[in-house]
Structure formats: C-alpha cells, structure tokens
Amino acid sequence: MATPNNPFEQIILPNEAPSAWPPAPIYWVILCLTIISIVGLIWFIKHRKNNKKIVKQALASLKRLQKSEADFVALNQLFKGLCLQYYPRPQVASLAGKEWFIFINQHNAQKQSLLFEDQDTFCQRLYKQHSLCTSQDFEAAKQWIKDFPAQVLVLQKSMQVGKHNV
C-alpha cells in the first residue's frame, strides 16, 4: 500500500456533526440565573401588587368612615388593622395610648409634624366617647395610609443597620 503524499488525505471526517447536548457549563449558569431572575421579578411584582391592594382597601375604608362621619376610635381601628397587615400581631395589637401614638408617628412620613395634635390630646380623643373626626384628621389619615408601606421599609432598614452596628 502506498502512503499518500498529501497530509490532508489522512484526515478522517466524522459521519455526524457534534451533538449540542449536553450544553457547556456556562449555558447552565446562564439558564439558572435567568430562572432565578424571572422568579424574583414575579415575586417582587406580586408583593408590590399586594401592598397596593392593601393600601387601596384601607383608603376605601377611610372614605366610608368619612362619609359616615366616624369617630376617632373607628379611625384608629383602621390604622391598627393596616398595621396588622405589615407587623406581627403581638407587636401591634398590644399597643395602646401613648405607645400607640408613638408607633403611629414613627411611621409618619412628615417627621417634622405630628399626625394628631399632641400625645395628650390624642389619648383623650381616643378614649373619649363620640369624639368625631375632623376633615383635617381624615386628610392626615389619608396621607399616612399612602406613605405607610414606604415607612415600614424605612424603619426595617434602619433597624437592620442598627443591628449590624452593634
């Protein structure tokens, strides 16, 4: 048998093209990151939608209270119900009087002004029979409800920063 003089004649060509399966490891990493991103985005959108739904329901309840000329106790019950959506029951349900006033004002976006006059007036109105709400009370409540989810996040972040600094 004669040996070919051309070196390329010795190359054997494959009968089939190389398989694309299994993909290279980088493609698995890209696939995993894409799936994690999609799941994270879906969770974020649902969480945000749920928060907006809670705020919308609270604002609708506030309108009903305003139309029925509700008293100060009913307004505070609305506040407490909204707070229970974001905080554990033992943390919020036990708050009353001055502690409740402080909690509400901690979540007030306008830190320079108190939500309801001063602490003593708030407590008197809270425990006084038939203390009707003013239009100013309803306007302040409306703004407080709109700002509440953002204030919860701000307070949670500040608490986490405080824990890391200790």
Secondary structure, 3 states (H helix, E strand, C coil): CCCCCCHHHHCCCCCCCCCCCCCCHHHHHHHHHHHHHHHHHHHHHHHHHHHHHHHHHHHHHHHHHHHCCCEHHHHHHHHHHHHHHHCCHHHHHCCCHHHHHHHHHHCCCCCCCCCCCCHHHHHHHHHCCCCECCHHHHHHHHHHHHHHHHHHHHHHHHHHHHHHHC
